[in-house]
Amino acid sequence: MFHGMNVSASALTSQRLRMDVTSANMANAESTRGRLVDGEWEPYRRKMVHMQTNGEQSFRNHFLQAQQAETNGVKISRIMEDQTPFRLAYQPEHPDANEDGYVELPNVDPLKEMMDLMSATRSYEANVTTLDAQKSMLMRALEIGR
Amino acid sequence: MNLLNNDAMRLMETSLKAATTRHNTIANNIANADTPGFKAERTVFKHQLAEATGNQLQAYRTDEKHINFGGSNSNESPVITKRNNTAYNHNGNNVDMDHEMAELAKNQIYYNAMIERLNSRFSGIRTALGSGR
């Protein structure tokens, strides 16, 4: 009975995680020490979420989908790292500068992050609307025969 | 006449069930609006599918003045189809957000209308039983 609500809730969770990842990217836009690789500090790498339809790809699921079409909702399957090169900035006084005076800065682009944030916000709002619709429908169903 | 177990009641029950199923598919479409490769689903009745494809079951008429009729569909369950042939985004996703939101609003109103019909029917029965409001 609450299946539609669970679907919307899964989307709300996913979009919120997406916003969290965007926040982390924005917060770490200048972090030169993100991870220690072989005793050397590497700048923070931009993180991206990967979304996928919820539910394992089992025979049972395919069968249900063919027969009743169980709708599944959505989930974040993994958080990937952006492999684009780091930004270079000339700052000889920086403690992490190399011998030429250049510092590697994270590959975070504020523009991309803002776009992602807006997109996540809009999707979140759309799913809240769906959840509201489902709620009011269920409340109306309780009034049958009153 | 059967008071509760008649064709009209069954028809309304079926349409409520269909509205719930349709809501689930719309919710799923909206939830997966950002999923790469996801294809939107749509809830339809079998007779709607048949109308769309043009092979509907027709009554055999020996005279063209006879009334044309098809099979009864008062307790037909809805089916879910996938739209596989389009892509709305570069990642293969074909969820049209505006369409889904419109469908959602439409479905909600339809659901409310059905409940209104069911309620007025029940209140009619109650009046007939002598305890009407």
Boltz contact constraints between the chains, C-beta under 6 A:
constraints:
  - contact:
      token1: [A, 3]
      token2: [B, 24]
      max_distance: 6.0
  - contact:
      token1: [A, 4]
      token2: [B, 23]
      max_distance: 6.0
  - contact:
      token1: [A, 4]
      token2: [B, 24]
      max_distance: 6.0
  - contact:
      token1: [A, 4]
      token2: [B, 27]
      max_distance: 6.0
  - contact:
      token1: [A, 7]
      token2: [B, 27]
      max_distance: 6.0
  - contact:
      token1: [A, 7]
      token2: [B, 28]
      max_distance: 6.0
  - contact:
      token1: [A, 7]
      token2: [B, 31]
      max_distance: 6.0
  - contact:
      token1: [A, 8]
      token2: [B, 27]
      max_distance: 6.0
  - contact:
      token1: [A, 11]
      token2: [B, 31]
      max_distance: 6.0
  - contact:
      token1: [A, 51]
      token2: [B, 34]
      max_distance: 6.0
  - contact:
      token1: [A, 51]
      token2: [B, 35]
      max_distance: 6.0
  - contact:
      token1: [A, 53]
      token2: [B, 32]
      max_distance: 6.0
  - contact:
      token1: [A, 53]
      token2: [B, 35]
      max_distance: 6.0
  - contact:
      token1: [A, 69]
      token2: [B, 80]
      max_distance: 6.0
  - contact:
      token1: [A, 71]
      token2: [B, 24]
      max_distance: 6.0
  - contact:
      token1: [A, 71]
      token2: [B, 25]
      max_distance: 6.0
  - contact:
      token1: [A, 71]
      token2: [B, 28]
      max_distance: 6.0
  - contact:
      token1: [A, 73]
      token2: [B, 31]
      max_distance: 6.0
  - contact:
      token1: [A, 74]
      token2: [B, 31]
      max_distance: 6.0
  - contact:
      token1: [A, 74]
      token2: [B, 32]
      max_distance: 6.0
  - contact:
      token1: [A, 74]
      token2: [B, 35]
      max_distance: 6.0
  - contact:
      token1: [A, 123]
      token2: [B, 33]
      max_distance: 6.0
  - contact:
      token1: [A, 123]
      token2: [B, 34]
      max_distance: 6.0
  - contact:
      token1: [A, 126]
      token2: [B, 30]
      max_distance: 6.0
  - contact:
      token1: [A, 127]
      token2: [B, 30]
      max_distance: 6.0
  - contact:
      token1: [A, 130]
      token2: [B, 27]
      max_distance: 6.0
  - contact:
      token1: [A, 130]
      token2: [B, 30]
      max_distance: 6.0
  - contact:
      token1: [A, 133]
      token2: [B, 104]
      max_distance: 6.0
  - contact:
      token1: [A, 133]
      token2: [B, 108]
      max_distance: 6.0
  - contact:
      token1: [A, 137]
      token2: [B, 111]
      max_distance: 6.0
  - contact:
      token1: [A, 140]
      token2: [B, 112]
      max_distance: 6.0
  - contact:
      token1: [A, 140]
      token2: [B, 115]
      max_distance: 6.0
  - contact:
      token1: [A, 144]
      token2: [B, 115]
      max_distance: 6.0
  - contact:
      token1: [A, 144]
      token2: [B, 118]
      max_distance: 6.0
  - contact:
      token1: [A, 145]
      token2: [B, 122]
      max_distance: 6.0
